């Protein structure tokens, strides 16, 4: 049960970082999407 909590927490933290990065640097959004697809 504990690991579900941590997965949720990390997902929220990572989403927050991505959102903050996209908001502060709108041009980097495309580059981040490409990098994310490369990692998948």
BALUM-97702 format. One record per atom (N, C-alpha, C): residue in three letters; x, y, z. Coordinates in pm, whole numbers, plus 50000, padded with zeros to 5 digits. Layout:
BEGIN
alaXYZ;...
! end
This chain:
BEGIN
unk500844987950000;unk500005000050000;unk500875012650000;unk502005011950071;unk502855023750085;unk503445028349952;unk503795018549868;unk504415022149738;unk503435029649648;unk502135026949662;unk501135034249581;unk501205049149617;unk501325051949747;unk501415065749792;unk502635072649732;unk503775065649732;unk504995071649679;unk504925073649528;unk504335063949457;unk504165065649312;unk503315077949283;unk502235079649358;unk501365091249340;unk502115104149369;unk502865104249479;unk503615116349518;unk504625119949410;unk505395110049361;unk506395112949258;unk505745117549129;unk504605111449092;unk503905115848970;unk503505130548982;unk502975134249098;unk502565148149118;unk503765157549115;unk504855153549179;unk506065161949182;unk506605163849040;unk506725152948965;unk507265153748828;unk506335162148740;unk505015159948754;unk504055167948676;unk504205182848708;unk504385185948836;unk504555199748877;unk505805205948818;unk506895198348817;unk508145203348760;unk507975205748610;unk507375196048540;unk507155197448396;unk506275209648367;unk505185211048445;unk504265222248425;unk504985235548447;unk505765236348555;unk506495248848585;unk507485251948474;unk508155241648423;unk509145243848316;unk508455248848190;unk507345242648154;unk506615246648032;unk506075260948047;unk505565264148164;unk505005277548186;unk506105288148180;unk507265285248239;unk508325295248241;unk509125295748110;unk509125284648033;unk509845284247904;unk508945278047798;unk507975285447744;unk507025279447649;unk507695273147526;unk508845278447481;unk509465273047360;unk510065259247384;unk510365255847510;unk511015243047538;unk510005231547543;unk508715234747529;unk507695224347539;unk507905213547433;unk508155217547308;unk508325207947198;unk509555199147225;unk510645205347269;unk511875197847297;unk511635187747409;unk510855191447510;unk510585182247620;unk509725170647576;unk508755173247489;unk507915162447438;unk508765152647358;unk509665157947274;unk510555149147196;unk511455140947287;unk512005147047392;unk512865139947486;unk512085129147561;unk510855132347599;unk510015122547669;unk509705110547579;unk509395113247451;unk509115102247358;unk510355093547337;unk511525099847336;unk512775092247318;unk513025083047437;unk512655087847558;unk512865079747679;unk511885068147689;unk510685069747635;unk509655059347648;unk510075046047585;
! end
